[in-house]
Amino acid sequence: MKPVLDELKIFTGNSHPALANSVCEYLDIPLGQAEVFKFANDNTFVRIQENVRQRDVFIIQPTSFPVNDNLMELLIMIDACKRASAGRITAVIPYYGYGRTDKKDQPRVPITARLVADLLTAAGADRVLTVDLHAGQIQGFFNIPVDELTALPILADYFEKKEIRDLVVVAVDIGISKKARDVADRLHAPLAIIEKRRVGNNEITETMNVIGDVEGKVALTFDDEIATGGTIVNAATALAEHGVTEVFCCVTHPVLSGMAPQLMAKSNFSEIVVSDTIPVPPEKRNGKIKVLSVAPLLGEAIFRIHKGLSVGEMFN
Ligand code: R5P
């Protein structure tokens, strides 16, 4: 019999098979076989089609659009692996949906990011591997180990190669300023911050002040996700009003909901660089969007978790 956790197995649901395949290519192993589909009555069904007994199982599934379906697939896949006697199950969630609902900041609202953490643990996940959480504190919603990776070096390296003169990195709201500071440090550029305020719960943002010196510079805005696109497009407009000569954008998660792709196309961004934590289908792509892959990052982290090596060392 194989020793416990000797063999690494990777499975995926329907959320982002292309990313799972790229991770398997990096690791030079085949993607595990699994059926994941819906019956006519809208119930999701899963069958793991190979032996996972005592194996080290990783299920790659960003909980992106359709969020509830993808989350449910992930939970059911974890349950199927647990009941098939997997040795250890890691939920690999490159984009953690519901991450923005992470605090009780109004009366009678839920903390859904915590509820999702409880659901994953109840289903049988032993560990979580994720990328750029909306708030790092979400790690503490879990009582199982969470490894949070960042796509920030991948995005920053892309712009470093462009050797842009007079660059200023811009955090598009105060919440993202610490990560934007890391991008600025990597690029040896100063940091500016936009004070953004949301109006109600309807996803409309109103850009407020630009804090810092941006006039005559090339701006690189940084944020964790583009959802409606309102935040970054308002940021680009505010920066143009404050005299930047050109504006680029980098963002980890391309949620790109509703009219966001059209909004981006019309914006004054020269280029919008995102990662592939979420699939970007051809109809959402336009000449301005460049997608960089996190597959090597995830593949390396999976290898290290499997071998019991440090994940933190990847970022030193
Ligand atoms: C918000 O706090 C986040 O950091 C992003 O700024 C936000 O999720 C972007 O949303 P939208 O594109 O809809 O403005």
Residues whose N, C-alpha, C, O or C-beta is under 5 A from the ligand:
A	BS01	R5P	E203 D223 D224 E225 I226 A227 T228 G229 G230 T231
